[in-house]
């Protein structure tokens, strides 16, 4: 059996050895390859990487946020989850209503990097407090637009109707498990235009497959931030597969992760090398509340990880 960390290491090593330097939307620069696939046997342990600490509670609250059909960061902040803050904060500080110091000019030489970072933290904390306490402000500036929750649970059709893709795919798995249409998509070409979505979906489409009483899932991810984003995506879709399998009275099979542009940001290279120097540990166990039946009934505390003893966290900046 191949350990989840080693499967991920092979991706990292492949990019370090074969990646081409490319510019990107954020201006950071990447080492990039096009087209890569990883396969994780979910029968052999939950694929939460052990060679750096992955904050599982953030993965759980984000996935439940998607499944709620929510697109506002308030729910995430209520669960101490800050992973979508940067995009909402950017909308606020670039708005006509913002009256604070310029938070968009990271190249402002009138301030040292330390001074700017401290100012940024102060403004971000004020923004988060206001999102949590001010309904009107949260409704306007906590909203991220047509991101995953909207597309998964309330896809808008040209006929003025909405489609609940998650509910529909679960129903089809139960009634027609051999269907080749067990697909959920988040990609809408119109949402790639500015102001429609905070970030056009990176994990664009996933498909389920039932064989011998086991549920497998394949994700196609158009853009993969290998150091920061990929470990989250692996664990999130593995968790989604477990949740749907449980509701459909199936065992779990494989999670197959297919990448389009798989890249390591140039300011993450040292962090990747640090992680590659570490030895994988035993994978943890996923425990779901047995009293929950529907995937839509879970709360954060209903999903836990046991025996997770990873190496320490490796910090790296987020490219926005």
C-alpha positions as CSV (number, residue, x, y, z in Angstrom):
1,X,0.0,0.0,0.0
2,X,1.2,3.5,-0.8
3,X,1.0,6.1,1.9
4,X,-1.0,9.2,1.1
5,X,2.0,11.5,2.0
6,X,4.2,9.5,-0.5
7,X,1.6,9.9,-3.2
8,X,1.6,13.6,-2.6
9,X,5.4,13.7,-2.4
10,X,5.6,12.2,-5.9
11,X,3.6,15.2,-7.2
12,X,5.8,17.7,-5.5
13,X,9.0,16.0,-6.7
14,X,7.6,15.8,-10.3
15,X,7.0,19.6,-10.3
16,X,10.4,20.4,-8.8
17,X,12.1,18.3,-11.5
18,X,9.8,19.0,-14.5
19,X,8.0,22.2,-13.7
20,X,8.3,25.3,-16.0
21,X,8.4,28.8,-14.5
22,X,5.2,30.6,-15.4
23,X,3.7,34.0,-14.4
24,X,0.3,33.9,-12.8
25,X,-2.7,36.1,-11.9
26,X,-1.3,36.9,-8.5
27,X,2.1,38.1,-9.8
28,X,3.9,35.6,-7.5
29,X,5.2,33.2,-10.2
30,X,5.0,29.4,-10.2
31,X,6.7,26.2,-11.2
32,X,4.0,24.5,-13.2
33,X,3.1,21.2,-14.9
34,X,0.0,20.5,-16.9
35,X,-1.9,17.3,-16.2
36,X,-1.2,15.0,-13.2
37,X,-3.3,12.4,-11.4
38,X,-3.1,10.9,-7.8
39,X,-5.1,7.9,-6.6
40,X,-5.9,7.4,-2.8
41,X,-7.4,4.1,-1.6
42,X,-9.8,5.3,1.1
43,X,-9.9,1.8,2.6
44,X,-6.3,2.2,3.7
45,X,-6.8,5.2,5.9
46,X,-8.1,8.8,5.8
47,X,-5.7,10.8,3.5
48,X,-5.0,13.7,5.9
49,X,-1.3,14.4,5.3
50,X,1.0,13.7,8.3
51,X,4.2,15.4,7.1
52,X,2.8,18.8,8.1
53,X,-0.2,19.6,10.4
54,X,-3.4,20.1,8.4
55,X,-6.1,21.9,10.3
56,X,-8.9,19.3,9.9
57,X,-11.6,21.5,11.6
58,X,-11.1,24.1,8.9
59,X,-11.7,21.4,6.2
60,X,-14.8,20.2,8.0
61,X,-16.4,23.7,8.4
62,X,-15.5,24.7,4.8
63,X,-17.1,21.5,3.4
64,X,-20.2,21.9,5.5
65,X,-20.4,25.6,4.4
66,X,-20.4,24.4,0.8
67,X,-23.0,21.8,1.5
68,X,-25.3,24.4,3.2
69,X,-25.2,26.3,-0.1
70,X,-23.7,29.2,1.8
71,X,-21.5,31.8,0.0
72,X,-21.0,34.3,2.9
73,X,-17.9,34.1,5.1
74,X,-19.9,34.8,8.3
75,X,-20.6,31.1,8.9
76,X,-16.9,30.4,8.5
77,X,-15.9,33.1,10.9
78,X,-18.4,31.8,13.4
79,X,-16.4,28.6,13.3
80,X,-13.0,30.4,13.5
81,X,-12.3,29.6,9.8
82,X,-10.4,32.3,8.1
83,X,-9.4,30.6,4.8
84,X,-11.8,32.7,2.6
85,X,-11.3,36.0,4.3
86,X,-8.8,37.5,1.9
87,X,-11.2,37.6,-1.0
88,X,-14.0,39.2,0.9
89,X,-11.6,41.7,2.6
90,X,-10.2,42.6,-0.8
91,X,-13.7,43.6,-2.0
92,X,-14.2,45.8,1.1
93,X,-10.9,47.7,0.9
94,X,-11.3,48.3,-2.8
95,X,-14.9,49.6,-2.4
96,X,-16.0,53.2,-2.5
97,X,-17.3,52.9,1.1
98,X,-13.9,52.0,2.6
99,X,-12.3,55.0,4.4
100,X,-9.3,53.3,6.0
101,X,-5.6,53.2,5.0
102,X,-4.7,51.9,1.5
103,X,-4.6,48.1,1.9
104,X,-4.3,47.4,-1.8
105,X,-0.8,48.9,-2.4
106,X,1.5,46.2,-1.1
107,X,4.4,48.0,-2.8
108,X,3.9,51.2,-0.8
109,X,7.4,52.1,0.2
110,X,6.3,54.7,2.7
111,X,5.8,51.8,5.1
112,X,8.2,49.0,6.0
113,X,6.9,45.5,5.4
114,X,6.5,45.1,9.1
115,X,4.5,48.3,9.4
116,X,2.3,47.4,6.5
117,X,1.6,43.8,7.8
118,X,0.7,45.2,11.3
119,X,-1.7,47.7,9.7
120,X,-3.2,44.9,7.5
121,X,-3.8,42.7,10.5
122,X,-5.5,45.6,12.3
123,X,-7.8,46.3,9.4
124,X,-8.6,42.6,8.8
125,X,-9.5,42.1,12.5
126,X,-11.9,45.1,12.3
127,X,-13.4,43.7,9.1
128,X,-14.0,40.3,10.7
129,X,-15.6,41.9,13.8
130,X,-17.9,43.9,11.7
131,X,-18.9,40.9,9.5
132,X,-19.9,39.0,12.7
133,X,-21.8,41.9,14.3
134,X,-23.3,43.9,11.5
135,X,-25.9,42.1,9.4
136,X,-26.1,44.7,6.7
137,X,-22.3,44.9,6.3
138,X,-22.0,41.1,6.3
139,X,-24.7,40.7,3.6
140,X,-22.8,43.1,1.4
141,X,-19.1,42.5,2.1
142,X,-19.1,39.0,3.5
143,X,-20.7,37.7,0.3
144,X,-18.4,36.0,-2.2
145,X,-20.8,35.6,-5.1
146,X,-21.3,32.4,-7.2
147,X,-18.7,30.2,-5.4
148,X,-19.0,26.5,-4.6
149,X,-22.0,26.5,-2.3
150,X,-24.2,28.4,-4.8
151,X,-23.3,26.1,-7.7
152,X,-23.5,22.9,-5.7
153,X,-26.9,23.6,-4.2
154,X,-28.7,26.2,-6.3
155,X,-27.3,26.2,-9.8
156,X,-29.4,28.7,-11.8
157,X,-30.6,27.5,-15.2
158,X,-31.5,29.6,-18.3
159,X,-35.1,28.7,-17.6
160,X,-35.1,30.5,-14.2
161,X,-35.0,27.3,-12.2
162,X,-32.4,26.1,-9.7
163,X,-30.8,22.7,-9.5
164,X,-29.6,21.1,-6.3
165,X,-26.7,19.1,-7.7
166,X,-25.7,17.5,-4.4
167,X,-29.1,16.3,-3.5
168,X,-29.7,15.1,-7.1
169,X,-26.5,13.1,-7.3
170,X,-27.2,11.4,-3.9
171,X,-30.7,10.4,-5.1
172,X,-29.2,9.0,-8.3
173,X,-26.6,7.0,-6.4
174,X,-29.3,5.4,-4.3
175,X,-31.6,4.7,-7.3
176,X,-29.3,4.2,-10.2
177,X,-25.8,3.5,-9.0
178,X,-24.5,2.5,-12.4
179,X,-25.3,5.8,-13.9
180,X,-22.5,7.6,-15.7
181,X,-24.1,11.0,-14.9
182,X,-23.1,11.1,-11.2
183,X,-21.5,14.5,-11.9
184,X,-21.4,17.8,-9.9
185,X,-20.0,20.9,-11.7
186,X,-19.1,24.3,-10.3
187,X,-17.7,25.8,-13.5
188,X,-19.9,28.4,-15.2
189,X,-18.1,30.3,-18.0
190,X,-20.0,33.5,-17.2
191,X,-18.6,33.5,-13.6
192,X,-15.1,34.0,-14.8
193,X,-15.9,37.6,-15.5
194,X,-15.1,40.1,-12.8
195,X,-17.5,40.6,-9.8
196,X,-19.5,37.4,-10.4
197,X,-17.5,35.2,-8.0
198,X,-14.6,36.0,-5.6
199,X,-12.6,33.3,-7.3
200,X,-13.7,31.1,-10.3
201,X,-13.8,27.5,-9.1
202,X,-10.5,25.8,-8.9
203,X,-12.0,22.3,-8.2
204,X,-14.4,22.5,-11.2
205,X,-16.1,19.1,-11.5
206,X,-16.3,15.8,-9.7
207,X,-17.9,12.5,-10.5
208,X,-18.9,9.5,-8.5
209,X,-18.6,5.8,-9.4
210,X,-20.1,2.8,-7.7
211,X,-18.6,-0.7,-8.0
212,X,-18.9,-3.7,-5.7
213,X,-20.7,-1.7,-3.0
214,X,-18.0,1.0,-2.9
215,X,-18.2,4.6,-3.8
216,X,-15.3,6.3,-5.5
217,X,-14.9,10.0,-6.5
218,X,-12.8,11.7,-9.1
219,X,-12.1,15.4,-8.9
220,X,-10.9,17.5,-11.9
221,X,-9.1,20.6,-10.5
222,X,-8.2,23.2,-13.2
223,X,-5.7,25.0,-10.9
224,X,-3.9,23.4,-8.0
225,X,-1.9,25.3,-5.4
226,X,0.1,22.2,-4.5
227,X,1.6,23.3,-1.2
228,X,-1.3,25.1,0.5
229,X,-4.5,24.1,-1.4
230,X,-3.9,20.5,-2.5
231,X,-3.7,18.8,0.9
232,X,-7.0,20.6,1.9
233,X,-8.6,19.4,-1.3
234,X,-7.5,15.8,-0.9
235,X,-9.0,15.7,2.7
236,X,-12.1,17.6,1.8
237,X,-13.1,15.4,-1.1
238,X,-12.2,12.2,0.8
239,X,-14.5,13.5,3.5
240,X,-17.3,14.2,1.0
241,X,-16.9,10.7,-0.4
242,X,-17.2,9.2,3.1
243,X,-20.3,11.3,3.9
244,X,-22.2,10.4,0.7
245,X,-21.1,6.7,1.0
246,X,-22.5,6.6,4.5
247,X,-25.9,8.0,3.5
248,X,-26.1,5.7,0.5
249,X,-25.1,2.6,2.6
250,X,-21.9,2.1,0.6
251,X,-18.3,1.6,1.6
252,X,-15.7,4.0,0.4
253,X,-13.5,3.2,-2.6
254,X,-10.9,5.6,-4.2
255,X,-10.5,9.3,-4.3
256,X,-8.9,10.2,-7.6
257,X,-7.4,13.7,-7.9
258,X,-6.8,14.9,-11.4
259,X,-5.1,18.3,-11.9
260,X,-4.9,20.6,-14.8
261,X,-2.3,23.3,-14.0
262,X,-0.5,21.9,-10.9
263,X,1.9,24.4,-9.5
264,X,4.1,25.3,-6.6
265,X,4.4,29.1,-6.0
266,X,8.0,30.3,-6.1
267,X,7.6,31.6,-2.5
268,X,6.7,28.1,-1.4
269,X,9.7,26.2,-2.7
270,X,11.6,26.1,0.6
271,X,8.5,25.0,2.5
272,X,8.0,22.1,0.0
273,X,11.6,21.0,0.4
274,X,11.1,21.0,4.2
275,X,8.1,18.8,3.9
276,X,9.8,16.4,1.6
277,X,12.5,15.9,4.2
278,X,10.0,14.5,6.7
279,X,9.0,10.9,7.2
280,X,5.3,10.1,6.9
281,X,3.4,8.9,10.0
282,X,0.4,6.6,10.5
283,X,-2.7,8.0,8.8
284,X,-5.6,9.0,11.1
285,X,-9.1,7.5,11.4
286,X,-12.2,9.3,10.4
287,X,-15.2,9.0,12.8
288,X,-18.7,10.2,11.8
289,X,-21.7,10.6,14.1
290,X,-23.6,7.4,13.6
291,X,-26.9,9.1,14.4
292,X,-26.7,11.4,11.4
293,X,-28.3,10.0,8.3
294,X,-28.5,12.9,5.8
295,X,-25.3,14.6,4.6
296,X,-27.1,17.9,5.2
297,X,-27.7,17.1,9.0
298,X,-24.0,17.2,10.1
299,X,-22.6,19.9,12.3
300,X,-18.8,20.4,12.8
301,X,-18.7,18.4,16.0
302,X,-20.3,15.4,14.3
303,X,-17.1,14.8,12.3
304,X,-13.8,14.0,14.1
305,X,-10.4,12.6,13.4
306,X,-8.7,10.2,15.8
307,X,-5.0,9.2,16.1
308,X,-3.7,12.2,14.1
309,X,-0.1,12.9,15.2
310,X,1.4,14.9,12.3
311,X,4.7,16.8,12.0
312,X,4.5,20.5,12.9
313,X,2.8,23.2,10.7
314,X,4.8,24.7,7.9
315,X,3.6,28.3,7.2
316,X,3.5,29.9,3.8
317,X,1.9,33.0,2.3
318,X,-1.4,32.8,0.4
319,X,-1.4,34.2,-3.1
320,X,-4.6,36.2,-3.6
